[in-house]
Structures are given as C-alpha cells and as structure tokens.
Amino acid sequence: MPMFELRAHLGPLDPLPEAPPGVITVDFMAGERTLAHGIGRVVREASHLGMVPTETALDLLILAAFVYAADTRIPRLAFAQDSWSREIKLELPVRDPERWTAASPLLERLLRFLSGDVWKIGFRPRPPRFIDLLPARPLNAPPHDIVSLFSGGLDSLVGAIDLLAQGHRPILVSHASEGATSDSQNQLLEVLNKHFGKVDRLRFWISFNKSLLNPEGSREDTTRARSFLFFAAAAFTASTIFDQTTRIAVPENGLISLNVPLDPLRLGSLSTRTTHPFYLARWNDLLAAVEIPARLDTPYLYKTKGEMLSDCANPVVLRKALTSSMSCSSPTKGRWAGHSTEHCGYCVPCLIRRAAITAAFDDDPTTYSLPDLRGRNLDTASAKGKQVRSFQLAAERVAANPEIAAALIHKPGPLSDRHNDLGQLASVYRRGMAEVGALLEGVTAGPA
C-alpha cells in the first residue's frame, strides 16, 4: 500500500500550494484565530485557570492531535501492507521548524514503537499571521506544583489521592472520550473536591469528524496513539508552570506498564505500550529536545495494582471513590445482553482490577457483568474464557519458574534505559502475576 500523506493547514490565512494527488489537507482553524478540533477550547479553559502554555507546547498538542486523527481515521485493514503497519506521512506548521526537524528522528522512532506504524513527520514555518497563537503569559505562574494524569481509572485515582494527601497542589489532566470514562472522571473529581477542597483539572476534548479522511466514515479501533495525545496534553499543561521543570505523574502500576504478553501470540495489536519504560524514556528525550520544561515520571512502576491500593495515603477516600472509577477496556459492550454501562469483569484490565481490590480489601464492591468467575466453566472460544485462561497459563508459568520473569519483561520492548532496576521490574511482574493468579485460583476455563 502507498504511504498515506496528510498536511495540516491553518485556514485561509495559511497559503498552501494545491495538494498533489493523494495528499489530504486537514484544517486546524475554525475561523481566523480559533484553533479547531477542541484545541481552541482547551486554550480558553487553561486561560480561565490563569494558565498559558508555551508556543512550543501548543505545537506539540497540535502535532499530537494530528497523529491521533491519522491513527483513528486510517483503517489498518484497508491501508496496511500486513493488515497492521501503516505508512503515514504528516506535515504541519510550527513556530520553530528547525528545532522540530532536528527532533523528528526521535519523534518518528517514538511513534513507531507506540503504534507499530511507519511515521514520517515534516515541519514548515507557521505563516506570519500565526507566529503567536496564544495570549501573553501571566506575570505569575499558576498555583500548581505538579501535573497528574487523571483518566478516571483506579490507578489515576490513587495517584491523585496520594499527591493531595502529601500536600501537593496538582493540576489534573483528563482526555475526554466515551461517556462512561468521562462520567467516572467527573464523579471522582467530586469526591476529591469534597475531601481535599477545590482540585483543578484541565480537560482535553480533542475530536475529529468521522469522515475526516474518508467519506465512508470508517475508522481504526485500536487507538494506539491516544496515549501520545494524553502525554502531549500533560506537557502542554506542564509548560504553564514556568521557571521550573515540572514533573508529570503517570500513575500506572508496574504490571500494566510492562504489559508482558500473556502468551506468544499476544504481540502487535494485543500488546500495548502506552506507559512502557522505553516509550516514556523517549518521551522525556523529546521534551528535552524541543525544550519543554517537563518530565514524565511513573511513581508506581515498582508496585502492583494491589500494592497501590494497600499503600494509598488516604484509604477512606479511596474506598468511597472506588466504585466510581472505570477500569474496563470497553464498558458498553454488555448493552446487547441488557447490562448497563459497567465493568465487564473478564477483560485484562478488569481481571487486574478484581485481583488488586481482592488482594487489598478482601471484598470488591464493583458491579461486573460477569459477577462470579467460578459460577460455571468459561468457554475459551469466547472473550470471557479466553482472557481468563491466558492469564491462568501465564501466572502458572511464572509461579512454576520465577526466574523466567527476568527474561519475559524484555518481550514487549527494550529496557536499555533500565540497567539499574531490572531486578525490581522482574519482581513487580512476578508479584503482579501472583495477584491475578490468586484471583483465578479455582476458576475453570476451557472448551465448551
């Protein structure tokens, strides 16, 4: 298949030559000065909080939105040579094209590791009319001292509680998506506001028309590049806290961050790398290369999800908010069976959640579409049994041969940046698998 070529456009005041055949132009302006696709909205909301990012951070957010649009609107089955790896070329205007061009090899490597696609990113100068797209920065920085990702999941809830209990003044960053996740974010924020006082949050709702790149409106469901947009949103926010390098907390447990494939077939599309140590290290390299004063940090990399819950700085608030958090990979999939929007109880994130809550608190108050894992044999030809059996086999393999963890943690990607903590990473993987293994003890899963 040929390379899919896209170029970003800043409206009628950004003159461009006519696009060659096959090149699609995506407009990022809604009017003369307002950025489209939700970017202008978040700039306004940040301003209302006394926060103005740098122009470079804005360029990063536009780039991430462009990557997200390409990732979700170019179907792999139609535009990939092997039904997985697409070739995508993007070109966009930035304030400092020389700086971004120098960073493009790093950027392309980062994106290829994340999505499995071949990316080519090119830059050109912003037109003179748009050299400055942001209002003047305020004289005083906003009152925040850290940025924390706030997805609506259980790990992000623990991360926010711990920061607030420690006396930090975080600004929470959310990326709005489908309704269940957004509802969870709002409900959790209400609990935090009630117990800790007003907690600031900046919410990014970046969206594109379904037919943006093709009239049929077909899209790609894997959304691998969503984390690139989420981290760019955090860097955009962090750049508002000037005169310092701002820490961006990425609250994710070590088992999920490593995301070792449960079986040899779970590579590629079934092994996401959204918080993998190699990916985060390249992100920090990118932030340094384009001179955005921020740094991503995974404070729970050496903890299992159960350990995060057990060690939470305010267990009372955690227990009150727990059922409002959303961990399920697709909480609306049970509607066809008459279930409401809720945790399915058998996808990989749900199983890790169930294991963690059981390990930390014995009882789990979460409502699951599959409430009893032991109620019957779970058919391995269906999603219910397939995930359970894969986890059982992986957990049994590690329990029988604990030393194998030291090799398995290298399966999802290189750990060349982690020479000093490989033992800790292998240990958290073993403990995480043991948590899930304990949950699934006595569960039967096999052919119907």
Secondary structure, 3 states (H helix, E strand, C coil): CCCEEEEEECCCCCCCCCCCCCEEEEECECCCCCECCCHHHHHHHHHHCCCCCCHHHHHHHHHHHHHHHHHHHCCHHHHECCCCCEEEEEEEEECCHHHHHHHHHHHHHHHHHHHCCEEEEEEEECCHHHCCCCCCCCCCCCCCCEEEECCCCHHHHHHHHHHHHCCCCEEEEEECCCHHHHHHHHHHHHHHHHHHCCCEEEEECCCCCCCCCCCCCCCCCCCCCHHHHHHHHHHHHHCCCCCCCEEEECCCCHHHHHCCCCCCCCCHHHCCCCCCHHHHHHHHHHHHHCCCCEEEECCCCCCCHHHHHHCCCCHHHHHHHHHHCCCCCCCCCCHHHCCCCCECCCCHHHHHHHHHHHHHHCCCCCCECCCCCCCCCEECCCHHHHHHHHHHHHHHHHHHCHHHHHHHCCCCCCCCCCCCCHHHHHHHHHHHHHHHHHHCCCCCEECC
